[in-house]
Amino acid sequence: MSGEEILRLDDIHVVHKARTGKLFRRDRVHAVAGVSLSVRRGETIGVVGESGCGKSTLARVMVGLQEPTAGTVAFRGTELGKRDGALRTAYGKAVSVVFQDPSTALNARMSIRDILLDPLNVHAIGTKAQREARVVELLQLVGLPASAAEVLPGQVSGGQRQRVAIARALALEPDLIVADEPTSALDVSVRAQILNLLADLKERLDLGMVFISHDIQTVRYVSDRLIVMFAGRIVEEGDADTVLADPRDAYTRTLLGAAPGLLAG
């Protein structure tokens, strides 16, 4: 159902203890400070900001890898509770992630077949034959031949490894993909291919997508809605074309002024 709200964050705060300060009174770093947003099926939200602005911490909260210090996370309108195992299992299947560097995100000792089978086995999806068929389907979805299943991640190119990572993220038929800097570790020549693939998959599968990057021009290329973060806070948000055509915040204008051009390194 296009437009259905998948995920809502309300007044999210994440505070880390720093290594600085006194032995029993460490300094505290407010990585995310009061962020609220919702993500719906069929839309791409771009989150942009410089390194250290809190966007990757926010991504970890979205996919359940980071517990917020304060605030609430709701999945399909229901607040996630630590003790609600069934809801958290459904959440883990519905919200998936693509990390920045496929070289470290993929197990170098596992074949691509085993990498794609792993989430299906963990969640006991289908029969063995159905899982094997799903691997072939996933490879086709991301533009890889069936023969790619036989090799190790180190035997294919960086762009192909990221395609494998995207295929793994799609294995459980999620409603939402959080892509955290998915092109920054790739050569300039293959960035556009991966961006086009993500945009195509979003349309074909009616996915919600959160695309996180420090490069505002790359975010502009794929986003319907844009969020600009600075020092853990949202400083500007709205329709991507509107924000980029008439940015109201000085920091957004700085990011646009510093951007050398779409997909530049």
Secondary structure, 3 states (H helix, E strand, C coil): CCCCEEEEEEEEEEEEEEEEEECCEEEEEEEEEEEEEEEECCCEEEEECCCCCCHHHHHHHHCCCCCCCEEEEEECCEECCCCCHHHHHHHHHHEEEECCCHHHHCCCCCCHHHHHHHHHHHCCCCCHHHHHHHHHHHHHHCCCCHHHHHCCHHHCCHHHHHHHHHHHHHCCCCCEEEEECCCCCCCHHHHHHHHHHHHHHHHHHCCEEEEEECCHHHHHHHCCEEEEEECCEEEEEEEHHHHHHCCCCHHHHHHHHHCCCCCCC
